[in-house]
Amino acid sequence: MQTEFVVQTKNLCKAFAGKEVIHDCTMSVERGTIYGFLGKNGAGGALMLGLLYLLAAIPRLDPSETDLEMFMSYRSLIGLTNIMLMVIFTILSAVMSSKFIIEEYAGKRAILLFSYPVSRQKVLSAKMCMVFLYTVIAMCLCGTVIFGIFFGTESLFHICSDTLTLPTILYCSLSLISYSLLAGVWGIIALWIGFSKQSVAVTIVAAVIISIVMCQIMAMTLNDLVGAALFLVIGSVAAVSAWANLKRIIANIEV
């Protein structure tokens, strides 16, 4: 059976004002597969916004394609975007946890932390709260900017075949908050896995695996906030258990 490619480039180059930003890029994306890019800091928001517009325009590129129905509604676009943002910010949470928690409790650095006139558990909880809140707030702000620009331009230049209504915007807000909380929750679980191994690499790999697995599972409940709420409850229980276990580990560390 011959492989069908939906995107294919060979020796692609792109320059802005004489500065080459893409050099000799060759890639092939098969139909039915997911292909992701990991760019430098600052590229995520623009990439997600561009992807959102692409998804909205897909049905217009080939209206006869029956498999593109999921891209024809705002709710599907919102769900897809939030899932991908969740993956990005789960990994971001793991990276921050590795920097501010795992590395801080490795070797002689732990002696300084344990010398503070504050209980070990409170110091750990403060660090975990900081990472969790940063992850949630950052994703909410990033999503708000992305959806704000998208919906604003949609009101001027309509791309999606769906109709933009107030309930859709409310759904977007609730969905974004839910997935932002999930990103923070999965980040805590990845931290617990990495901390048990005292490894930065394990923490980040765990975050990647968790986010990808949850991405695949949650894609089945794309337009259902109840599904997202259910995963949030389950994830929160697991995160609270992981948090409590980390506090016990910290309390028993000898320096």
N, C-alpha and C positions, 0 to 999 in steps of 0.2 A: 504493500500500500504506500503510495507516494505521500510524503510529508507535506502538509499545507501550511504555509507561512502567512501570517496576517501582517507582519512587519518584517522587513528585511533591508538592511543597509550594508554597503560595502565601501570601505575607505572614505567614510563620511568626514568632512571637515567643515568647520564654521568659525568665522572670525568677525569680531566687532572692532571697528576703528583700527584695523590692522593688527589686532591682538587675537591670536588663535585660541579659542576656548574649547573647541572639539578637534581632536587630531586623530585621523586614521581610525575612525570608529566602525567596526564591523560587527554586526549582530543579526540574529535571526530569532524571531518569536513565533512559535508554533501556535496554531489555533487551539483554544481550550487550555492554554497555559497562562500562568501569571509571571510576568517578568518585572523585576524591580531594580531601581538604581539607588545607590547610597552616595549622596553628594556631600560637599563641604557645608560647614555651618552657614546658615542663611539661605540655602537653596531649597529647603523643605517646603516653605510656604508657597513660593512661586511654582514649584513643581506640582504641589497638590492642586493649586488653582488652575494650572494649565490642564492637569488631568481631569479635573471636574468639568471644564469646558469641553474637553474631548469626549467624555462620556455623554454629555448632553447632546453633542452634535452627531454621535454615531448613528442614531436612527435616521437622520436626514441624509447621511452619506449613502445608505443602502436601505431604503424604506421597505423593500421586498423581503428583507431578512427577518424571519419570524423569531429567531433566537434573541433578538435585541429588545424584546418587550420590557425587560427589567431596566433598561436605560431610558425608558420613555416617561417615567414619573419622577417627580421631585423627591419622593420618599425613598425610592431606590437609590438615587444619586446621593442623598443625605446619608443613608446607611452605609453605602460603599465608601464614601469619603471619611466618615467617622471611624469605620473599621480600620482603614489604612492609617489614619491619624493615631488611633489607639496603638497600632504596632510601632509606629515611630516613637511615640512618647513613652511606651513601656520600655523600649530599649534606652531612651534618654534617662529614664528613672534608674535603670540598672547601672548606667555609666556614672550617674551622680552618686548613687549608693556606694559604688566601688571607690570613688574618690573620697567621699566624706565619711564613710563608715568603715568599710573593710580595710582600706589602707591606714586609716587612723588607729585601728585596733590591732595592727600588725606590728610585732616586734616592740621596740623601745617606745614607740609613740603612745602605746597604751598606758605606760607608766605616768606620763603627763596627764592623760585624761583621768586616770584614777586618783590623781593627786588633788583634783578640784574638791572644794568643800560642798559638793553636791553628790547625791547618790548616783551610782553607775547607771542604774536603770533610767533615771531622769535624763541624764546626758544622752543616752542612746535614744530614748523616746523623743527628745528634742530634735536630734539629727534626723530621725525617721520622719517626724512630722514635717520638718523643713523640706525634705525631698518629696514627700507625698503631696504637700500643698503646692510646691513649685510645679510639679508635674501636672496636677489637675488645673491649676490656674493658667499655666502656660498653654496647655492644650485648649482650654476654653477660649482664651484670647486669640490664639492662632485660628481656631475654627470660626470664631466670630468675625474675624477679618476676612477670612476666605469666603464664608457664606454671605457676609455683608456685601462684598464686592460682586459676588456672583448674582445674588438676588437683585442688587441695584442695577447691574447691567442687563439682567433679564427683563426688568421692567421697561428698558429702553430698546434692547435688541433681543427679541424673543428667540431662543434656540430650542429649549425643551418643549415637547409637544403637550406637556401637562399644564394645568392652570395654577398659578401661584395664588394661594389664599392665606388668610390669617391662621387657620388651623395648621397649615403646612409649616408656617414660620414657628408656631408654638411647638409643633412636633420636632422641628429642627433644634430648637433650644433645649428641649428635654432630652433628646437623643444625644446631643453634644455633651451635656452635663453627665449623663449616664456613662458614656464611653470614656469621658475624661476621668471619672472616678474609677472605672475599670482599669485604665492605664496605670493609675496610682496603685491599685490593688495588686495587679500582676507584678508591678515593680517590687512591692514588698515581698511577695512570694519568691521572686528571683533573688532578692537580697538574702533571704533566709537560706536558700539553696547554696548560694555562693559563700555566705558567711560560714556555713558548716564545713566548707572545704578550705576556708581562708584563701579564696582565689578570686581575683578580679575577672579572669577569663571565664571561669565557671558561671559567675553572676551574669555576665553579658550573654553567654551562650544560652543559659537558662531562660533569660528574658526573650531572646530570639525564638527559641523553641516554643515557649508558652504563648507568646503573641501570635505566632504563625498557626499553631494548633487551634487557639481560640478564634482566630480569624476565619479558619475554615469552618468551625462549628457554628459560629455566630452568623456566618453568611446565610445559613439556612433560615434564620429568623430576621432577615434583613429589614423588613418593614414592620416589625413587631416590637414595640417598647416593652411589652410584657416579658419577652424573651431576654432582652437586655437587663431588665430588672431582676429576673431570676438568676442570671449569671452574676449580677452584682451582689445579690444576697449570698450565693454560694462562695463567690470569691472573697467577700468581706469576712465570712466565717473562717475561711482558710487563712486570710491575711492576719486576722486577730490572733489565731492560734500560732502562726509563725512569729508574730510580734512578741507574744508571751514567751515562746520558746527562746527567742533571742535574748530577752531580758534575763531568763534563767541562766543562759550560757555566760552572759556578761557577769552576772553575780558570782559565778563559780570560777572565773578566770583568776589565776594566781600570777602575780608579778613580783 
